[in-house]
Each structure stands twice: as C-alpha cells, then as structure tokens.
Amino acid sequence: MAGDWIKMRSNLWDDPRVARIVELTGHSEAEVVGGLYWLWATADQHSTDGVLVGMTLQTIQRKTGLPGNGELDRISFPAALVEVDWIVVEPGGLRIPRFADHNGASAKRRATEAVRKAKSRSKDPEPEPEPAPEPTTKTKAGPDCPADRILAEFNHAFGRSDRMTDKRRTSLRERWRRPAWRDNYAQAIDTGAESEFLRGGGSTGWAANFEWFIKPDSVDQILEGKYDTVKGTKTNGEHREQSNANAFESVRQQAAAVSIPARGNQSGKADSGPRTTLFIENAGHVHPAPN
C-alpha cells in the first residue's frame, strides 16, 4: 500500500471535469469531490497501479452514497466518471488512468520532495552563483599519448634530430584524440620515409620535419600517396649532377672550336710549329696545356 495520505489538488473544486460531473449528475461540487476522495483513497489502499480488481460501477455508487436523482437527462456518478475519463471499465474490474502520475509511492515521493525543497528555499537565502570556470587552452587528451616515442620513431625513420616542445606536444595530443590518426601514424612514418621529396630530394630541397608531420592533414596526405616517389623522377642531387654534365659538355664543345696562335720567335714571326692545345679539367674551367 502506498501510505496513509493521498494527493489531491487544492483547486480540484474548480476542475472542469468536476463541473462536467455536476452537470451530468445533478450533484453538488462538494458531493462530487467527496466521492472522488473515496475513490482515490480506496485505490491508494488496495492498488499499486490503479487497477481495482473485482470492483464495479455499482460498487462505487453504493460506497459513495450518490444515487441517481431520477431525472431522465441525468446519469449516475460512476457513469459520469467514465464520461470524463477518470474511470475505465475493464474485464474483471476498474482502472484509474494515470494513477502513477498523482498517486502511488513514486508520486508521493515526488510531492514530498517538492514540499521539502519549497520550505528549504523559504528559509535559506539564495546561494551565490558559482563563478564560471576560467577559459583554458589546454587540450583534453588521454595520458596514454606516447608523444616522446612517436617523436623518436619519426627521427629514426627520417634521419632527423627534431626536439619535443610544448607546442608540438599539444598538437600531437590533439591528433592522438582521433582514432584514425592513432591507427595510421606509424604506417605514415614508414611510407613518408621512402619519399624522396619528404626527405629533401625535391627541387627546393625542403624536407619534412616533425612539426609538419603532426599537422591535421599530413598523415592523410602521406597515405593518400601525395608524396610518393614517382619511378624515373630525378632527385635534387641527380638534377645537380645532370646540370654539371651539361655544362661540361658545353665548355668542351666551345673549347674545340677555339684556335689560339702559338708564341712568336725572335724574328717576330710566328712559329710554324704545332698550335697550342687546351687542357680542360672541370666543367666551366679552361686552362692552357702545360709546355
């Protein structure tokens, strides 16, 4: 049983459904509210879910003492309860709709707690609002982010000696929060280390560092193949070697076309002996051949 009291609203007297029952039955508001009190108190004592097994509309009429008034256009009090949906007739008994909202143990606990809080508010002054937390730029990250280990793996693969800073640690922890980054960063290090471009072999000589690697899109770009070395593509060193070879060939061809007169003899006439040849050592440097 739910207890020795029931919940009834103080404005029940003016409830439109009470007014409707008065009009249907010809009974006064006091009689109707009294009949409702008996009904809800009975349900509170003999039911936990609002179902009154074995009860009939005739039982309500007999217990409340509200018989019909004999007028043809009037109905009985129990029939009026059905009309306003305060009673539902079911096989084997009657049911009070929405019983748990206003009666039963849980409803009583809610009502009691509301009264207690109202009394507490009337006695105690309003508490001061708590100050808003200070804004912070720290990134929430799990303590299991192996920042130093990831840096060591990157340096080993790329042949670098980059250092860990607070800024890089914060960025790395942001990346670590993404499951896809955690799952793929090691593969990106291995793949990136095979890229001639990322290792400084491009035409500009730029090489990937750790700060670039932990940017939001770097791992995805590496795994998408953006920096893969294309077969047959020359590295920066190979470009320089080809350039030197081209310069050497150009100087050789120019030197072959040059005719240098021999030194004159004592008579002021040129020797009729062989002409002086040129000795070419390196590309771009031409020296007279030794005597």
Steps between C-alpha positions, in 0.01 A plus 500: 500500500624846420436666837245673720451815293409581143583787271206731413534839333379804690325628185322170431168670586533716185629224270296497173447124538339554841273759343410252225410228755280750686314578178462130407384378842331798664716454814683792661877566481535394864332167430713438191831588672400278795430210264838551330673497837351162582592360158865614506553405865364152428732459202796620709428240766417204276705552183854584394423566134148644504325172412211409736439131442136391554363851541201612290318827435226378735761469776600865458139613508428300816817609685475871414131520579433703189196339339338630185252785546230342281508764227501360146784722377730418791747212536650336806823614668697189387378544141610865510848388615522285187380796289786729617762218478561472874396132492547234231292183512710190425431126515518397863503847655558873464814702423592858593692658209833675574494366854881507536514869408309609810488206740715204595838497674700676229248783462495551875878515514500766231234702681679473836834602344338802333353615832833453677688703238240777513538527878878497472496783246278710723740463796839521333626794293568443135850357460756705317550375144825319447751693292544383145812292446798680359543446126783269419685414186613162623396213282329205662702196417544161648811446713590207276615722210860378441630835376871435556484156342330635187766771469776240534340281229476799265861611558630147447310451174579842352855530633422813699557627854186708553417585861175492697354837598186593692334618178581176318387288796165684506452454126591133525246444776232658282587256221504211749135560583410382147480119483590506129819696571601262781446200275689636197782727617760219512422396142524864395849525652617191311342614173623858534856387570505341151403827332792679337307826514430481875867419562621814322539363147267750335609794284479740797678277747212521752480204739220392734552568870307378804294818533376453143429131560259570790293754307134394459524380137859375467441133586199482268693661215793259538272196498308637201827489303545873454874478568581162350819491294415456131720244325750673272475837678840656568592607852650838582854353497436331169381830354827665606710220350313528169544878500878467553524244222313729261730792587810288449384390156422858400849623602666207323323580178593870526866419572522272198401789275758749644827558299778656712818628310837365611766728659722698252879435451785751524436629149150600600349241273277233624637151527380263242493227763188343648233718654447512876223271622271543798484283807151480651487386861149562632181625352516874461881529552741527204877511551790513243672167468842490668820523268 
